[in-house]
Amino acid sequence: MQGGSLLAVGSYVSLAEIIENMAICYFIVAAMISVYAEMMARVLKSPTTTFIPLALIPLVPGIALYYTMAYVFDSDWNGFLNKGIYTMSLTVALALGIVMVNAIIKMVNKEKK
């Protein structure tokens, strides 16, 4: 099960060198994790939800969330807004990567039937 975390971190580090936009990088990595989770779910005959959270933990934008909250406590509303938008873009990118792969897999499985 630790292969998902290795895939996530390895993919993120590799893509971060190539792609400047971190939200796009997070989206691609989340999609890769979802594909991995789908494959492992089929192999081990278990739900995909057992693989996705473990692989996503290293990608949670914790430091960005910390700075977002720090700006609130410092009453720096511009910093809060900028860092908050950045944090939300990373979070939404992770969610969209998972949802997109899940939707594609469901469509493919529906076409097979």
Short mmCIF file of the C-alpha atoms (twelve columns), coordinates in Angstrom:
data_MODEL
# 
_entry.id   MODEL 
# 
loop_
_atom_site.group_PDB 
_atom_site.id 
_atom_site.type_symbol 
_atom_site.label_atom_id 
_atom_site.label_alt_id 
_atom_site.label_comp_id 
_atom_site.label_asym_id 
_atom_site.label_seq_id 
_atom_site.Cartn_x 
_atom_site.Cartn_y 
_atom_site.Cartn_z 
_atom_site.pdbx_PDB_model_num 
ATOM 1   C CA . MET A 1   0.000   0.000  0.000   1 
ATOM 2   C CA . GLN A 2   2.946   2.334  0.436   1 
ATOM 3   C CA . GLY A 3   3.492   2.288  -3.309  1 
ATOM 4   C CA . GLY A 4   0.831   4.975  -3.690  1 
ATOM 5   C CA . SER A 5   2.726   7.400  -1.469  1 
ATOM 6   C CA . LEU A 6   5.928   6.698  -3.351  1 
ATOM 7   C CA . LEU A 7   4.122   7.258  -6.640  1 
ATOM 8   C CA . ALA A 8   2.603   10.509 -5.351  1 
ATOM 9   C CA . VAL A 9   5.809   12.009 -4.005  1 
ATOM 10  C CA . GLY A 10  7.958   10.791 -6.877  1 
ATOM 11  C CA . SER A 11  5.529   12.088 -9.479  1 
ATOM 12  C CA . TYR A 12  5.141   15.394 -7.678  1 
ATOM 13  C CA . VAL A 13  8.887   15.984 -7.409  1 
ATOM 14  C CA . SER A 14  9.403   15.066 -11.070 1 
ATOM 15  C CA . LEU A 15  6.506   17.151 -12.368 1 
ATOM 16  C CA . ALA A 16  7.337   20.161 -10.185 1 
ATOM 17  C CA . GLU A 17  10.608  20.448 -12.113 1 
ATOM 18  C CA . ILE A 18  8.744   20.607 -15.418 1 
ATOM 19  C CA . ILE A 19  5.453   22.353 -14.615 1 
ATOM 20  C CA . GLU A 20  5.465   25.795 -13.004 1 
ATOM 21  C CA . ASN A 21  1.771   25.847 -12.056 1 
ATOM 22  C CA . MET A 22  1.439   23.779 -8.882  1 
ATOM 23  C CA . ALA A 23  -2.324  23.327 -9.298  1 
ATOM 24  C CA . ILE A 24  -1.789  21.594 -12.645 1 
ATOM 25  C CA . CYS A 25  0.969   19.502 -11.104 1 
ATOM 26  C CA . TYR A 26  -1.326  18.473 -8.241  1 
ATOM 27  C CA . PHE A 27  -4.115  17.638 -10.718 1 
ATOM 28  C CA . ILE A 28  -1.868  15.339 -12.750 1 
ATOM 29  C CA . VAL A 29  -0.480  13.623 -9.666  1 
ATOM 30  C CA . ALA A 30  -3.992  13.110 -8.251  1 
ATOM 31  C CA . ALA A 31  -5.056  11.573 -11.563 1 
ATOM 32  C CA . MET A 32  -2.041  9.253  -11.475 1 
ATOM 33  C CA . ILE A 33  -2.857  8.236  -7.905  1 
ATOM 34  C CA . SER A 34  -6.450  7.503  -8.910  1 
ATOM 35  C CA . VAL A 35  -5.353  5.306  -11.806 1 
ATOM 36  C CA . TYR A 36  -2.996  3.474  -9.440  1 
ATOM 37  C CA . ALA A 37  -5.812  3.048  -6.894  1 
ATOM 38  C CA . GLU A 38  -8.153  1.677  -9.565  1 
ATOM 39  C CA . MET A 39  -5.555  -0.849 -10.709 1 
ATOM 40  C CA . MET A 40  -4.686  -1.947 -7.176  1 
ATOM 41  C CA . ALA A 41  -8.369  -2.233 -6.282  1 
ATOM 42  C CA . ARG A 42  -8.848  -4.663 -9.148  1 
ATOM 43  C CA . VAL A 43  -5.731  -6.676 -8.285  1 
ATOM 44  C CA . LEU A 44  -6.406  -6.902 -4.545  1 
ATOM 45  C CA . LYS A 45  -10.210 -6.948 -4.853  1 
ATOM 46  C CA . SER A 46  -10.749 -4.063 -2.451  1 
ATOM 47  C CA . PRO A 47  -12.288 -0.588 -2.780  1 
ATOM 48  C CA . THR A 48  -10.267 2.258  -4.277  1 
ATOM 49  C CA . THR A 49  -10.896 4.326  -1.166  1 
ATOM 50  C CA . THR A 50  -8.372  2.196  0.700   1 
ATOM 51  C CA . PHE A 51  -5.570  3.413  -1.569  1 
ATOM 52  C CA . ILE A 52  -6.363  7.044  -2.392  1 
ATOM 53  C CA . PRO A 53  -6.190  8.624  1.094   1 
ATOM 54  C CA . LEU A 54  -2.869  6.981  1.906   1 
ATOM 55  C CA . ALA A 55  -1.328  8.276  -1.282  1 
ATOM 56  C CA . LEU A 56  -2.780  11.782 -0.900  1 
ATOM 57  C CA . ILE A 57  -1.506  12.428 2.618   1 
ATOM 58  C CA . PRO A 58  1.945   13.628 1.481   1 
ATOM 59  C CA . LEU A 59  0.301   16.039 -0.966  1 
ATOM 60  C CA . VAL A 60  -2.042  17.770 1.462   1 
ATOM 61  C CA . PRO A 61  -1.065  21.462 1.303   1 
ATOM 62  C CA . GLY A 62  -0.507  21.731 5.060   1 
ATOM 63  C CA . ILE A 63  2.092   24.501 5.040   1 
ATOM 64  C CA . ALA A 64  -0.046  26.604 2.710   1 
ATOM 65  C CA . LEU A 65  -3.020  26.130 5.038   1 
ATOM 66  C CA . TYR A 66  -0.849  27.056 8.014   1 
ATOM 67  C CA . TYR A 67  0.240   30.306 6.373   1 
ATOM 68  C CA . THR A 68  -3.339  31.055 5.355   1 
ATOM 69  C CA . MET A 69  -4.418  30.827 8.994   1 
ATOM 70  C CA . ALA A 70  -1.350  32.754 10.175  1 
ATOM 71  C CA . TYR A 71  -2.360  35.651 7.916   1 
ATOM 72  C CA . VAL A 72  -5.815  35.652 9.520   1 
ATOM 73  C CA . PHE A 73  -4.357  35.885 13.021  1 
ATOM 74  C CA . ASP A 74  -2.013  38.668 11.886  1 
ATOM 75  C CA . SER A 75  -4.960  40.493 10.255  1 
ATOM 76  C CA . ASP A 76  -3.073  40.511 6.936   1 
ATOM 77  C CA . TRP A 77  -6.106  40.201 4.687   1 
ATOM 78  C CA . ASN A 78  -4.183  40.498 1.410   1 
ATOM 79  C CA . GLY A 79  -1.844  37.702 2.451   1 
ATOM 80  C CA . PHE A 80  -4.807  35.655 3.631   1 
ATOM 81  C CA . LEU A 81  -6.610  36.098 0.330   1 
ATOM 82  C CA . ASN A 82  -3.562  35.297 -1.796  1 
ATOM 83  C CA . LYS A 83  -2.484  32.268 0.215   1 
ATOM 84  C CA . GLY A 84  -6.097  31.129 0.655   1 
ATOM 85  C CA . ILE A 85  -6.719  31.131 -3.085  1 
ATOM 86  C CA . TYR A 86  -3.470  29.249 -3.633  1 
ATOM 87  C CA . THR A 87  -4.373  26.664 -0.974  1 
ATOM 88  C CA . MET A 88  -7.863  26.196 -2.384  1 
ATOM 89  C CA . SER A 89  -6.519  25.805 -5.921  1 
ATOM 90  C CA . LEU A 90  -4.270  22.957 -4.767  1 
ATOM 91  C CA . THR A 91  -7.095  21.302 -2.860  1 
ATOM 92  C CA . VAL A 92  -9.532  21.596 -5.757  1 
ATOM 93  C CA . ALA A 93  -6.888  20.264 -8.160  1 
ATOM 94  C CA . LEU A 94  -6.454  17.157 -5.998  1 
ATOM 95  C CA . ALA A 95  -10.202 16.587 -5.860  1 
ATOM 96  C CA . LEU A 96  -10.705 17.149 -9.591  1 
ATOM 97  C CA . GLY A 97  -7.915  14.741 -10.493 1 
ATOM 98  C CA . ILE A 98  -9.593  12.006 -8.484  1 
ATOM 99  C CA . VAL A 99  -13.099 12.781 -9.731  1 
ATOM 100 C CA . MET A 100 -12.069 12.956 -13.395 1 
ATOM 101 C CA . VAL A 101 -10.411 9.529  -13.348 1 
ATOM 102 C CA . ASN A 102 -13.308 8.048  -11.409 1 
ATOM 103 C CA . ALA A 103 -15.819 9.441  -13.928 1 
ATOM 104 C CA . ILE A 104 -13.812 8.140  -16.892 1 
ATOM 105 C CA . ILE A 105 -13.537 4.665  -15.337 1 
ATOM 106 C CA . LYS A 106 -17.290 4.589  -14.660 1 
ATOM 107 C CA . MET A 107 -18.042 5.616  -18.274 1 
ATOM 108 C CA . VAL A 108 -15.710 2.945  -19.643 1 
ATOM 109 C CA . ASN A 109 -17.241 0.281  -17.407 1 
ATOM 110 C CA . LYS A 110 -20.744 1.376  -18.437 1 
ATOM 111 C CA . GLU A 111 -19.802 1.081  -22.132 1 
ATOM 112 C CA . LYS A 112 -18.478 -2.445 -21.554 1 
ATOM 113 C CA . LYS A 113 -21.878 -3.554 -20.227 1 
# 
